[in-house]
Amino acid sequence: MIRRFSTDSFRPDLDLFRQLFSAAIEYGDSAIRRARAGENLRKNDAGVFGDFQLFFYLADPQIHLLTKEDFSTDIKNSPQRTRIVTLDSLR
């Protein structure tokens, strides 16, 4: 993404980008690995594209995502994973 949107006069800081969007990057990497392994994401996990976009909101440290889905197998290392709250954890 950084290479795609950089210009000659401006190049985003790669470390800052990774820090701010770590959950989205990790989830995107997971989706790419699953697709390369032969999984049909459009058929088996149609929400993957919307989920990926939602994780970009976690760049704001005050935002938490409440979800019914379990992303623990897709997002393991991102510090933002603690702000992805499952509905079952509220019961």
N, C-alpha and C positions, 0 to 999 in steps of 0.2 A: 504494500500500500504506500509505503514511504517513497519508494522509487517511482511509483505511478504518479503521485501528486506533487513531487518535488519540482522546483524550477531552478534555473541557474542562480537566481538571487536568494532563494529560500529553500532550505532543506530541513524538514522537521527532525528534532532530536529523537533518534531511535530508542534510546533508553527511556526517555520520558513517555514516548508512545507506548512502549511495552508495559510500563508501569501503569499508565492510565487505563489501558484497554486490555489488561492481562487476561481477564475472564473471556472476553470476546475472541482474543487471539487463540487461547487454549481450546475453546469450544470449536472455533473454525478449523484448527489443526486436527481435532478429533473427527470432525465431519469429513474432512479431506481423507484422513486415514481410512475411515469406514467406506467411503466411496471407492477408493483405490482397492480396497479388499473385496469389492464386488457388490456391496450393499446398494440397493436401489433406494436412495434417500427420498426421492419424490413419491415413491409408492409406500415405503415402510415408515418414513418419518417426515411427513410433509411439512411439519412445523419447524424443521431445522433452520430454514431461512429466516423466519420471523424470530426464533429464539436467538440466533446469531446477532441480529440487529438489536434486540433488547439488551444484550449484555454490554453494548456500548454505553448505555445509560449509567452503568456502574462506575464510570469515570468520575461522576459526581459522588463524593464520599457520603453524602447525606441520603442517597437513594438506596433502598432495599427492594428486592424483587420478591413478591409473594407468588409462589407457583405450586401447582399440583404435581409437577413433574420432578423426577429425581435426576439431577445433573452431576451427581457425585462420581460417576464413572467417566464423565467427559471433562470435568473441571476439578482437578485434584491439587494443583500447585498454586493457583492464583490466590493472592490474599483476599480478593474480592469474593471468593466462594462463601465466605461467612455472611455475606449480605444477600445471599440467595436463600430465602426462607421457604421451607416447604409447608404446605398447608397442614400436614399431619403433625408437624412440630408444635402447632398452636393448640392442639387438643389436649 
